Amino acid sequence: MIEVFKTNVQEVEQSVMIVGKLLEHFPNSIVNFDLEDCDKILRVHAASISNHKIIELLNSHGFHCEALP
């Protein structure tokens, strides 16, 4: 399953930190950002994904995150 999120992450360093945190919670997943996209897309590919947990994690680090349909 792949989930796509709109974020306000701007810097590569921020995205690297968030990817690391997400991989701690979802160790067998593939996580990446597309910071070139106007929505600063976060993609998470995993067998089981908790949108709530991903949004909560980004919010706890001061970032906006919302699931895209």
C-alpha positions in Angstrom: 0.0 0.0 0.0 1.2 3.5 -0.8 0.0 6.6 1.0 0.8 10.1 -0.2 0.9 13.2 2.0 1.0 17.0 1.5 3.6 18.6 3.9 5.3 21.9 4.5 8.8 20.4 4.8 11.2 22.7 2.9 14.8 21.5 3.6 16.5 18.3 2.6 17.9 18.1 6.1 14.4 18.2 7.6 13.2 15.5 5.2 16.2 13.2 6.1 15.3 13.5 9.8 11.7 12.8 9.2 12.4 9.8 7.0 14.6 8.4 9.8 11.9 8.9 12.4 9.3 7.2 10.1 11.6 4.3 9.5 11.8 3.8 13.3 8.0 3.4 13.4 7.7 1.6 10.0 11.0 -0.3 9.6 10.1 -2.4 6.6 8.7 0.6 4.6 10.0 2.8 1.8 9.7 6.5 2.7 10.7 9.4 0.5 10.0 13.1 -0.2 9.5 15.0 -3.4 10.5 18.5 -2.3 10.4 19.8 -5.9 6.6 19.3 -5.9 4.5 22.3 -4.8 2.9 20.1 -2.1 6.2 18.8 -0.8 5.0 15.3 -1.2 5.8 12.5 1.3 5.3 9.0 0.1 5.2 6.0 2.3 5.1 2.5 0.9 4.5 -0.3 3.4 2.4 -3.4 4.1 0.6 -1.5 6.9 0.4 2.2 7.2 -1.2 4.4 10.0 -2.0 7.8 8.4 -2.8 9.1 11.9 0.6 8.1 13.3 2.4 9.6 10.3 0.5 12.9 10.6 1.0 12.9 14.4 4.8 12.3 14.0 5.2 15.2 11.6 3.0 17.5 13.7 5.1 16.6 16.8 8.2 18.0 14.9 6.4 21.2 13.9 5.4 20.2 10.4 2.0 20.2 8.7 1.0 17.0 7.1 -2.3 15.8 5.5 -3.2 12.7 3.6 -4.0 13.2 -0.1 -6.8 11.2 -1.7 
